[in-house]
């Protein structure tokens, strides 16, 4: 009687179906386990990358250290921006534009030994120097330049040097 009850059990009657279902569930569980292992390895690599160069603390420790570094860098950037603004303001006053014209001041002297030199800042303030060469001597003249013009009238050569210093051609 016992053997007939075993054969009449609904689970054993459909043993092949139950076996297929168990194999399918096992395969599904195996796939989920493999996926979890791969995901865990990726997270471990990411964690190691985040904690690289630290004493092996937690993510919270790493984030605190990163926050402190970010604040320090932000402070340094503020200082650099302030210094850059000061440099830009002082740079405008630096002599940064140069124009030179060489010429023959007298008909009996060749080789363009005379010159006019214009040195100006970004605002056009500066100096015009002229060296006039003759057979007997050399004379040097200086004229103050400003945004409104010169302290003394400029010669044609000095005007040409000033135009060259601004990037314009005479």
C-alpha positions, 0 to 999 in steps of 0.5 A, a space after each residue: 500500500 505504501 508503494 501505491 501511495 508513492 506513485 499516487 503522490 502528485 509531486 512524484 506523478 509529475 516528477 519530470 516537470 518538477 525536475 525541470 522546474 528545479 533545474 531552471 530555478 537553479 540555473 536562474 539562481 546561478 546566473 543571479 549569483 554570477 551577476 552579483 559576483 561581477 557587480 561586487 567585483 566592480 564595486 570593490 574596484 571602484 572602492 579601491 580607486 576611491 580609497 587609493 592613496 589613503 590609509 584605507 579608511 571608510 568612504 566617509 573618511 575619504 569624502 571628508 579628506 576630499 572636502 578639506 582639500 577642495 576647500 583649501 584649493 578654493 581658498 588658493 583659487 581666491 588668492 590667485 584670482 585676487 593676485 591676477 586682478 592686481 597683476 592685470 591692473 599693474 600690467 597696464 602701466 608697464 611699458 609694453 608697446 615699442 616702435 622704432 624708426 631709423 632714418 638719415 637725419 642729414 643728407 651728408 650722413 648715410 646708414 640710417 644712424 639716427 632713430 626715434 623710439 616710442 615706448 608706451 603702456 596700454 594707455 599710451 603713456 610713455 616716452 619718445 626718444 630720438 637720437 640724431 646722428 651727425 658727423 660731429 656728434 650725436 644728440 638724444 632727445 626725450 619727450 613725455 607721451 600721454 594719452 592726450 599727446 606729447 609734452 612737446 611737438 613730435 617730429 615725423 619720425 617720432 610720430 611714425 615710431 608712436 604709430 608703430 608702437 600701437 601696431 599701426 603702420 605710418 
